[in-house]
Amino acid sequence: MAHVRLFRHYIHVPFVILGLIDLVVLAFSFCVAVFFRHFGEVSFFLDNIQYLLPSAIAFGMANLVVMIALGVHQSRLEEGMSGMMLRTIFSLIIGVPASAFIFLLGNEWLWYLGFSDILTSASVFGLFLLGISRWIFFGIAGKDAFKRKVLVLGAGAKARQLLEDLKTPFNRKGFIITGFVPLPDEPVQIRDESLLLRLASLHRHILRHPVREIVVAVDDRRKGLPMEDLLECKMEGVRIVDGASFYERESRKVALEMVTRGWLVFSDGFTVSSVSGYGKRLLDIVAAGILLLVGLPLMVLTVIAIKIEDGLKAPVFYSQERVGLNGRIFSVHKFRSMVTDAEKNGAVWAQQNDSRVTRVGDFIRKVRIDELPQIFNVLNGTMAFVGPRPERPVFVEQLSAKIPFYSERHRVKPGLTGWAQLCFAYADNEEDTREKLRYDLYYIKNQSLLLDLLIIIQTVEVVLFKKGSR
């Protein structure tokens, strides 16, 4: 399998392997730095290695978390090795103070983390060793080493949706499509003739051309499926998977055009327990409290900047009605980033290069400072730290009438950050909102404390690289 499912969230296997390799390399780099700083003799070093290991592992974990936050491993697919290493350098720089902070929390067990020269040397060693280990890993594994060969049963609208939506390197990282097999009397919408396979028997084909999975993506199952043929394939060890489930696993979003209410009812997910509810609320309070402490100086500076630009009498905050859990209306609070009469003619979508945005507002939007007052919405329980972004009632009414399953996003509390914010840019029209809903439904379907923690960590990348800001 090219993916593992951990607490209902799909993680790409090479990312897991590469993360473990990075952890080992970073811990080894720390040990090398300590050896030259304190020991110099191999036998003496080995006799005391047990006292060093906790610090080495803590150093490796701190840097690995920072790398996850900055999207180091995913960047290999979109930015290449050079982009990956540039992000690694940035991560190791941030990892030095992060490791020092861990020392303050547990200095009795992590004594070696208290030396700044060791942390710096370990980071330098780590950079070179990570470059070597990754070069070897990608050289041995190859770009297709972890990819499964997949055969798609169907060549209509749903099959075309798979082909078009799962075409980016990031979405195609786990599989290779070997062909599409149209059913009799099914309208063919696959334009690439090299991928169309007219087969009399799926079973005979997979014996000659082995595949790992057959994806069933037919437009109308009522017209019949070759069940005996599929059963023979399954008995050969080929996995048979529904098209919507395959789409969800590979893209980490739900295909609105492929799912039905029946699929939502019978598919795995959408489970809620009181234990996870209490855990999520505790995570909300802790995360919001930390963000409040860290962001308080920025909030004070923002207040001063708004007053300087617009005058002492100008309002600093603005509140809007938003739709929350189970459709309840609540007030969301933000720093004002537009002119005071921005919506005198009614509510409109925020646009790119919006003329209503002030100079201070343009900056605080790009770095997400305008969202910081929503910390108080999280603390009072009207919002969660992680969840779908809340929308205005007037837009919710319009979108619910046009987009299927849009109202389902109100089954959970809206969030300060979310899965859609990580995976997609700002939505300023109906089609963008439809795309973000695909990610929101994936989050609602697969939500867990692990996914929340992952989203919180990776939100750092969104802020630093200005993803989705407008």
Salt bridges, closest charged atoms under 4 A:
ASP22 OD2 - HIS73 NE2 2.77
ASP22 OD2 - ARG134 NH2 2.89
GLU79 OE2 - ARG87 NH2 2.63
ASP117 OD2 - ARG37 NE 2.60
ASP144 OD1 - LYS147 NZ 3.44
GLU164 OE1 - ARG160 NH1 3.40
GLU213 OE1 - ARG148 NE 3.34
GLU213 OE2 - ARG239 NH1 3.55
GLU213 OE1 - ARG249 NH2 2.79
ASP220 OD1 - ARG222 NE 3.02
GLU236 OE2 - HIS203 NE2 3.25
ASP242 OD1 - ARG221 NH2 2.26
GLU248 OE2 - LYS445 NZ 3.19
GLU250 OE2 - HIS3 ND1 3.79
GLU250 OE2 - ARG148 NH2 2.61
GLU250 OE2 - ARG249 NH2 3.00
GLU257 OE2 - ARG438 NH2 2.55
ASP268 OD2 - ARG5 NH1 2.86
GLU309 OE2 - ARG359 NE 3.56
ASP310 OD2 - ARG336 NH2 2.71
ASP341 OD2 - LYS344 NZ 3.88
GLU343 OE2 - ARG392 NH1 2.59
ASP354 OD2 - ARG356 NH2 2.77
ASP362 OD2 - LYS366 NZ 3.49
GLU371 OE2 - LYS334 NZ 3.63
GLU371 OE1 - ARG389 NH2 2.90
GLU408 OE2 - ARG261 NH1 3.98
GLU408 OE1 - ARG411 NE 2.85
ASP428 OD2 - ARG470 NH1 2.04
GLU430 OE1 - LYS402 NZ 3.62
GLU430 OE2 - ARG434 NH2 3.50
GLU431 OE1 - ARG434 NE 3.82
GLU435 OE2 - LYS253 NZ 2.48
GLU435 OE1 - ARG438 NH1 2.31
ASP440 OD2 - ARG409 NH2 3.13
ASP452 OD2 - LYS280 NZ 2.71
GLU461 OE2 - ARG87 NH1 2.66
GLU461 OE2 - LYS467 NZ 3.36
